[in-house]
Amino acid sequence: MLVSPEDWSRLGSEARAWGCRWVAGWGEEAGKSRAKNRARAQASPIRVNACFEVAGAYLVARTALARATPALSSHTASYPVQTGPERHIRDMLGVTYSDHPDARRWTRHQAWKDSEFPLRREFPAAGRPQAQTPADHQYSFLHAQGIASTKYRRAGARRHHRTGAFPLSGGGRDRAQAGKSASATPTRA
């Protein structure tokens, strides 16, 4: 389904109202890859795609943006999980989202300049390698809090000597094995 850039925000809110689940979002350059005609490659639009699902039916929507000013409204108001993919599209293709809640770069924060977009055709195929990517010491990471789940591996749990799996139940033998030293744990011959 082709959507105009002006209706992109409405698409997200309508999909949410219909009970759709957001499945994926990605960007790409339209047209043939590495076109021989440089002018044609520069004129090809950038496409942004979104996939939604409801009751086993999928809808793929796309819009085309001018390369000179690729701007779009964000779907994060309706689908907060799209924050990461939209930031990735911005970093890789240069699409700016007018109402995106997080303006930080996301993909390889300092590996290339703010004006370089690695998935655009004009970016050299070999890239512009640096001796070493600068450290991200100035990047402000968000701190998250939550509660630990007992479903995942406990600190003292050992792998099963035959299957290699970690115990999830925490039952009898697992508790006994958790208290033994590593040398007492049976190993596979």
N, C-alpha and C positions, 0 to 999 in steps of 0.2 A: 504494500500500500504506500503510495507516494503522498507525502504530507508537505505542505509549504512550511518554510521556516517560521513564519508568523503563527502557525497553528501547532507548533511542536509542544509548547507548554500545555495547551488545551488537550493534546493527545494524552499526555501523562495523567492529567487529572481525570479525563474521561475513562481511561483504562482502569484507574484505581476505583472510580465510581461503579464500573461494571464488574468489579471483583477480580480483575485480572492480576496475575502474579507477574512481576518483572523477571525475565529470564536472562537477558543479555543485552549489552550495549557495546557497539564498536564503531570505529571510523575507518574510512578508506578513501583513496583517490579514485575518482571515476575515470573511465577511459582506459586505453591500452597501457600496459606497464612499459615504462622506459620508452615512451614514444620517440620516434626518430626526429620528428619535427618539434623542436624546443618550444616554439610559440604555442603549438597545440597542447603540449604538456603543461605549460604555464596557465593555459586557459581552462584546463579541465577542472571541474568542481570537486569539492570534498563532500563525501557522503557520510552522514551519520545515521546509524541504524539502531533500532531498538526492537527487541522481541518480547512479546507478552504471551501468557498462556492462561486459559480458563477452561476448565472441564475437559482437558485433553486437546483442545483446539489451540493452535498457535497463530499469532499474527506478527508478521515482520513489517515494521514501518520504517521508512527511510525518508530523509530529506537531503536536498542538495544545497550546498553553500558556496558562495563565490570565494575563490582562493584569496583574494585581496583582503577581504574582511569576513572571515568565517566566524560568525557570532550566532548564538542560539540560546534559548531559554533552557534552564536546567529542569530535569525531571526529579530532582532530589526532594522537592516539596511533597511529591506524591510517593516517591520511592527512595527513602534515604540511603538504601543499599547502593544506589547508583553513584554515590559520591566518588568512589575509587575509579570505576570505569570512565566517568566523565573527566576526572583529572588526568587519567592516562591518555585519553583522546586529545586533551589539551596539550599535554607534553609531547606527544608523538606527531600530531597534525596541526597544532596551532589553533584549534577551535576554542573560542572563549565562550563561557557560559555567563550570561548577564546576572543571574541571581544564584550563583553557586555559593554554598556556605563555607567552602574552604579554598582559598586562593593559593595555597602552597603547592609547589611542584611535588609530584609523586614518584615518577619513574626516573631513576638514576639522577637524583636531584642536581648534581653539579657536573655530570658527564659531558654536557654540551651547553652552549649559550642559550639564554632565554629566547633568542630570535632564530634558533635552529630547530628544525622539526624532522627527526630522523625518518619518518615514514613518508615524507614528501619526496617527489621525484628529483627535485633539484639537490637534495642532500646526497653527497657522494656515496656510492655503494660501499666503498671501503671505510666510510666514516672519516673522522678526523681524530685519529688516536692520539692520546696524550701519554706522556711517560707514566703518569699515575693520576687517577681521578681524585680531585681534592676531597678532603674529609668533609663530612656533613656536621661539623661541630656547631654551626650556626643554625641548623635546622631544628625547629622546635617541635618535638614529638609530643603527641597527646598521651597523657597517662590514663590508663583504664583500670577500673576496679571491678571485681566480681567475686563470686564464691566458687571455690574449688568443687569439682564434681568427683564423687567416689567412683564413677563409671570408668575413669581413666586410671592408669598405672599408679599404684601407691609407691612411695619412696623405697620401701623394703622388698617389694615384690620381685620375684625371680622369673625368668623365662622357663617355660616347661621344657624339660630335657629332651622330649621327643618332637613336639610340635613347634617349639620355638616361640609360642604365643605367651603373652603376659596374662596372668589370671585376672579376670574382671569381677569375679564373684566375691573374692576375699574369704572363701570358705576354708574349713578345717586344714587340709594339707597345705594350702597356700600360706596360712598363718604360721604353721610350723616351719615351712621353708623360709619364710621371711626372717625368722629369728636366727637361722643358722648362718655360719660364715660362708663366704664364696667358695672356699675349698671343700666344704662339705656338700655342696650342691652337685647332684649327679650330672655327669657330662656325657655327651654322645661319643661313642668309640669309633 
